[in-house]
């Protein structure tokens, strides 16, 4: 940690550069986590020395509530964390470094507690070690996904399928395409279809922090992005409907210069305009039809469509990555794109060693943020920007390989 506690308390934020601001913010969080670890140790000592009885309280929960001015629920949470730290030695050893927050502790203790009774001490200790290592680079939400996959390794029983038949009912849907191609719609779905729709939408709409940074989208924005993912999944499905002899598609018209430089406006079919930067992202995994226009925009020549990423190459990339390769993301390959590490418009080749599977959210992140990706030793690894990790330590996603290994 760069600064002392007194120095951190004396910070005048307006004096900080952006880099110093984020560095100081990290140092404050680290100090807070180290102090929390000390507090959990103190709670354990309070029980060991019989402080509850000597102060006349009925239990430690009430003593903490009154002494710390916290709710009964929070007091119980801290007691549970303190008990877990006392039982889980790997977790206890990691806490003084300040890398693990309170939410990390909850996820680790819950994951270890959920291990099946058939796990022996060595397996339990191994699971704890793996979770602590992941917690050092993931936020608690992503860590919980890691915990679910870890538990699956030890207990692969899932819920039994529900074969209850659906009722017939009336569904309605109406829409209007307004200015700039934005689509407004309303509709009604019968209960069973509505339940299926929300079941698909809900997991896609959950907040998705990126390496400790919170998801700043509001609920409406998250559900809107989730619906967009569902639409793209349906459009790319093998049994997608056909109209005019073609499967669902969109037409993006742009100049070669706009595609290469990512600057300028682009035509999006009959629905308005799109930025060239977004068009570059779409072109990562799209069917491209080259067309030559004359000075009066007349079509002089139009080529046959060719797949930027052939099916065989995409299968090979999917086999390698399993799903979205961004650290902590569990999006399946069918819900994801193939991203060119070096964009094909900049001379990048359409080969396995220049492609990586990323979901829609992280595909946008790779195009519009300082995050970088590279293929090293045959596997993709992501390099965070300095404001996420000053050392810019490369990170990999092991979630999908866990699934393949235990399937």
N, C-alpha and C positions, 0 to 999 in steps of 0.2 A: 504494500500500500504506500503511495507516494507521500501523503501528508498525514500529520498527526491529527488526533481528534480535535484539538483546539484550533488547528489551522483550518480544518474542514468547517468547523462551526463559524469561523470568522470569514468565510468566503463571501465576496461580493460578486454575485453572478454577472453583473453587467460588465465587469472587468475581464471576464474570461473570453478567450477565443472559442470557437466552436469545439476545437479539439480538446482544450483545457476543460471546457464545460462538461463534456461527456466523460472525460477522465475523472474529474472531481465527483461527478454523479456516481460513477462506478465505485470510487473509493468510499463514498458515503454508504452505498449499499453494502459493500464488503464489511465495513465497520459495523453496520447495523446487524449483519448476519453473525459476526463474531460475538457481538454483545448478546444476541439471542441465544447462541450456543452456551454462553456463560450463564445466562438466566435459566436455561433448562437444567444445567448442572446444579444451580442453586435450588431449584424445585426438588431435585432428587435428594439433596442434602437436607432440605427442610423436612422431608419425610423421614430420613434416616435419624435425625436428631430429635424426633418427637415434638417438633415445634407446634403442631396442631393442638396436641393435648395441653401443652404449657400455656398456650394463648387462650384456651377455653373454647375453641371452635369445634364444631361437630365433624368437620372434614376439611381437607386441603382446598377443595373447590371454593368453599365459602371464604376461607382465609385469603386466597389469592384474589378473589373477587373484590373484597373490601380493601385489601392492601394495595393492589395495582389498579383498582377502578376499571376492571374489565368485566365483561358479561360472564355469566355462568358457563355458557357454551364455549367461550374462548378459554376460560380457566380449565375446563375439562380437556380441551384440545391440547393445551400446553402440558398438562399432566400426562396425557397419552403420549405426547412426543418425548417427554422426559423419560417415561418408562421405556419407550422404544430405544432411545439412545443408550440407556443402561443395559439393554439386552443385545443390541446390534453394535458390535465393537468396530466394524469397518466404518459404519456411519459415524460413530462417536469420534473416531480418529480423524475423519475428514472435516468435521464441523469447525474446528479452530481456524482453518484456512479462509473461512468466509465465502466459499464458493457456493454453498448450499443454503437456500432460504427455507423459511418455514414451510412453504408449500412443497418443496422438494422432500422435506422430512416426512410429511404426511404421505406422499406418494410411495416413498420407499418402505415405510412401515406397513402401509396397506398392501403393497405388493408382496412383501415377505409373509405377512399374515395370511394372504390368500393362497399361498403355496399348499398343495395337497399334503395330507398327512403322511403319504408315502415317501416324502422327501426326507433324506437323512441330514445330519448336521453339515456335512461337507457340501451337499447340494444347496442347502439354505444359505451357507456362507458364500458360495459362488454366486448365487442369485443376488445377494446383497452387494457384493463387490461390483458386479456388472451394473447394477442400478446406480451405485455411487459414482462410478466412472462416467456413466451417461449424464448424470445430474450436473457434472462439472461443465458440460457444454450445451445442455438443453434446458428450456424452460419447463415448468412443472406440467404443463399441458402435454407437451411432446413426450416428457418422461413417463406420463401415465400411459401413453400408447405403447412405449417400450415395455412397461410393466405388464400390459395385457398380453403382448406377444411372448414375454418371458413366461408368464403363467401358463400360456397355451402349450409351451414346450413340455410342461409337466402334467398338464391335464387338458387333453384335446377333446373332451366331451362338450358338445354344444347343445343349444336348446332344440327340442324336437320341433319339426315343421308343423305349421298350422294349415290343415287342408280344408278349413271351413269355406264352403262355397260363397261366392259373391251374389248379391241381389242385383237385379236389373233396375235401372232408374234413368232419369233424364239428366243429361249433362249439357251445359250451355257455355259458349265461348264467343266473344266478340272482340274485335281489335280495330285500331285506327293508327295508320302511319302518319305522323305529323311532320313538322319541319325538322330538318336535319336528320331525317330517317328514324327518329325515335318512335318506338311503338308503344301505344297505350292500350291496355286490354282489361277486360273484366270477365268474370265467368262464375259458374256454379258447378261443383262436382258432387256426385252422389257420395254417401258416407264412406263406402268401401274404397272407392277410387280416391277420394279425398285423403283417406288414411294412408293409402299407398303412396300418394303424392308427397304428403308431409313426411312420411318415413324416408323417402328418397332425399327430400330437400333438407331435412333437419341436420343430418351429419355433415352435409356439404356447407351448411350455413354457420357452423360453430366458429367461434373466434379462432384465428390461426396466427398466433404470435410467431415472429421470425427471429429465432435465436435470442430470445429474451426481450425483444421489443414488442410491445403490446399491439394487438390488432386495432387500428384506429377506425375501422369501418363501423358505422352504426348498424343496428339490427336490420333495418330495411336494405342497406347496402349489401350486407352479408347474404341476405336471402335473395337479393337480385343477382348477385354473382353466382349463388348456388343454382338458381334457375337457368342462368346462362350455361353453366356446366352441363345441366341436364339436357338442354337443347343441343349442345354440341355433341354430347354422347349419342343422342338419338339420331342426329344427322350422320354420324359416322358408323352407325350400327349396320351389321351385315344385312339385315332384313328391312332396311329403310325403304319407304315407299318411293315409287318412280313416277315422275310427271314429265311428259314430253320426251320420254325415252331416256331421261337422265335421273340419277339419284339426286337428293337435295344438295345444292351447291350455292355459293355466292360468287359474284363476279367483282373483282377488284381491278380497277384500271388506274395505271400509274406509269410515269416515265421511268426509264432505266436509271436516270440520275437520282430520282426521288427514292427508288428502291435501294440504291447503293449508299446514298448519303443520309437517308432517313429524315429528309427535310422537305416540306411542301405538303400540299393537299392531294388527296387520292379519292377517286370516285368509287363508291360502294354500291354497285348495282343500281337499283331504282330507289335506294333508301337514303341518298345524301352523300356526305363526305366522311373521310377517315384520315387520320394523320399518317404521314409516311412512316413515322416511327412504329405505329401500331401495325402498319402493313408489312414492315420488315419482320415483325414477330409472327404474323400470320403466315408469311412466306417460309418460315422455318419448317413447316409441316403441311404443305398444301399442294394441290394440283395446279400447275402453271401452264397457261396457254399463251404463248408469245404471239403478239399481234403488232403489225406495222401500220401506222396511220399516216395519211398524207397531210399536207399543210392545212387542208380544210376539214381535217378529222375524218376523211373518208378511209374506209378499210382497204388498204392495198394488199395486204397478205395476212393470213391468220394460220398459225401452225396447229399441229395436233397436240393435245394435252399430254404432258408427261409427268410422272410422279417424281416430285423432288426427292422423296425418300422412298425407294422401292420397297415393296412388301417384305422381301427376303431380308433386306438390311434392317428394316424396322423390327422384324421378329428377332434378329440377332441382338439388337440393342435392348429390346425388352427382356430377352432371356438373360442378358448380363445384369441389367438394372432391376428387373422385377416390377418396378413401379416408379413413382417420382423419386429421383435420386437425391433430392434436396434433404439435408440432415433433419431428421425428426418427422418427415412427411410420410404418411402411409397411403397416399392416393395410389390407386391401382393403375396399371399401364393403360387399360382401356379408357381411363378418364384423363389421360395425359397426352402431351405432345412430345415430339422429338425436336430438341433444340440443337442447332449447330453451334459447337464450341467456337469455331470461327465461321462467321456467317457466310453462306454460299455466295451471296452477292458481293462479298469481299474476297472471293477466291477460295473460300473453304470448300473442302471436298465432302461429298455425301458418302462417307465411309463410317464404319462402326467407331473408329477411333476419333471421329470428329463429331459424334452425336451423343446426346444424353437425354434420358426421359425425364421430363419435368411436368408437373401439373399446371393448370392455367394460371393460378396465382403466382407460382414460382417462375413460370415462363415470363410473366410480365416483370417480375423482380429482376431476372437476369438481363432483360432489355433496358430497364429504366433505373437501375441502382448500381452502386459500386461493387456488388457481389460479382465474383468471377468463378469460372469453372474450368477445370482441366481434366484430361485423362492421364492418369499416372499408374503405371504397372497394370494397365488394362482396365482400371476402374475409375469412375468419375469421383472427383473430390472438389469441394466448394471452398473458396477462400473468402472469408468474411471481410467486410470493410473495417478499417482501423477503429471506427467508432463502436463497433460490436466487439472486436477483439484486437487490442493494440498490437499483438504479436502476429495477427493474421494467420493463425494456425489452420491449415487445411482440415476439412471435416468431411466425413463420409456418412452415408445412411446405411445402416445394417438391418433395418426393419424387414425389408423384402427378402433379403437373403436368409433371415431367420425363418420366414415363412416357407421358403423353398426347402430349407434344410430339415424342417420338422414336418413337412407335408407327407 
